[in-house]
Amino acid sequence: MTASVKGRSSPKSRIAPTATSCSRRRGGVEQAKANLENAQLNRDRNEDLFKRGIAARKDLEDARTQVSVQQASLRQVEAQLALGRLQIARTEVHSPLTGTVVKRFVSDGEQVDGTAAQPIAEVANLDRVELYGNVPAAFLGRIHVGETLPVTTEAAPGKSFEGRVVAVSSAVDPATNIGLVRIRLENPGGLLRLGMFLTAQLAVETHANALVVPSQAVYRDEKGQPRVFRLQGDTAEAASVQLGLETNQRVEILSGLREGETIVLTGGYGLADRARVKVQP
């Protein structure tokens, strides 16, 4: 079973323009303003000289034309600056959720098309995670939303997390006859990571006064049938057993063994029936 929380940010631009290019464009605007101011002064001077009969009309018209040219030039570089600022603003990608970037799909300077088909990063909120568990169809009806259960992982030995069932699939995979159960759990300190394998245990059936043995005391013969080795003095006698409910630590014995009998706990692999053994306390 894997815990997974996923959220993708929505890219809206390509990372291309830089602050340096905008600085050059701002310099171009300042230069265009200075050129326009100089052209306006030259026009005013020629208008005064023309009124006094000193300057020719052509000089005045040329000066006015230069003002129009410089005004157009200023508008052009201002538009380029505005475009550059817009492009830089579009390189700021905002995630639709608060979380941690767990995977990046592009490199610096790489162009993206700005659609969901080409994500930039995967963002996950790891404060609370969900365990997606595959459960055989026979047990789905015994699991109910709201039930709590312990969840463990080999990445945090000795630590148990409390999970809560939030959804039980109403359909199963016809190929495997397995359905999905979603279990939500808090993740203090971020110990659980995206994609981790977790183990969750939920009691779907309880047998009172059941005869149980440690899981490691059950061995399989060459045909895969379960058996235990019952001690008769210094002899280990193989006894075929029928198993009931199983957990990681205990196995229920339905038949083949009686309460109070002594069995081999470890060292039973490869042991022959009625083999002589030396018991160690």
C-alpha positions, 0 to 999 in steps of 0.5 A, a space after each residue: 500500500 502506498 501513501 500518496 498526496 498529489 497536487 500539480 501547479 498550473 504553469 502559465 508562461 515560459 521562463 525566458 525574459 530576464 531582469 537584465 533585458 528589462 534593465 536594457 529596455 528601461 535604459 532605452 526608454 530614458 534615452 527616448 525621453 531625452 531625445 524627445 525633450 531635445 527635439 521639443 527644445 529644437 522645435 520651440 527654438 525654430 518656432 521662435 526664430 521663424 516668428 522673428 523671420 530668421 529661420 526658414 519654414 523648412 527648418 521649422 517643419 523638420 523640427 516638428 517632424 523630429 518631435 513626432 518621430 521621437 514621440 513614436 520612438 518613445 511609445 515603441 520602447 515603452 511598449 517593449 518595456 511593458 511587454 518585458 515586465 509582463 513576460 517576467 511576471 508570467 514566469 512567477 508560477 503560483 501553486 493552487 495549493 500550499 505544500 512542498 515541491 516534491 518533483 520538478 519537471 523542467 530545468 532553468 531556461 526551458 520553454 513550456 507551453 503553459 498548459 496542463 499537458 506539460 506540468 512544471 512541478 508536482 506539489 504535495 501538502 504533506 501535513 496530512 497524507 492518504 494511504 491507498 490500500 488494496 483490499 480483497 473484495 471479500 473484506 470490503 464490506 467489513 470496512 467502514 468509513 470513520 474507523 481508525 487503525 494503526 499505520 506503520 512503516 519500516 522507515 520509522 521503526 517503532 512509531 505508529 500513526 493513527 489512520 482513519 478510513 475516509 473512503 471505501 471503493 464501491 467497485 473492484 478490479 475485475 482482473 484482481 477482485 481487489 478494491 481501494 480503501 483510502 486511509 487519511 492520517 496526520 503527518 507531524 514532522 513530515 516523517 511520511 514521504 510521497 510514495 512510501 509503502 505503509 502497513 495498515 491493520 484493521 480487525 475485520 473479524 474477531 474470534 474469542 478464545 481462539 487458539 493461536 501460535 506465533 507466526 514463525 512457528 508455522 512452517 510449510 511442507 513441500 506441498 505448501 501445506 501449513 504444519 507445526 512441530 509438536 514436541 514429544 520429549 526430545 522428538 519433533 513430530 510434524 502436525 498438519 494444522 488448519 489455519 484461521 485468522 492471521 496477523 503479523 505476529 499471531 496465527 489462529 489454529 483451527 485444528 491439528 493442535 491442542 492448547 498447552 502442547 509444546 511446539 518448535 518456535 524457530 529452527 523448524 525449516 528443513 526439520 524431518 518428521 520425528 526428528 530428534 531435537 535439543 530444546 533450548 530455553 
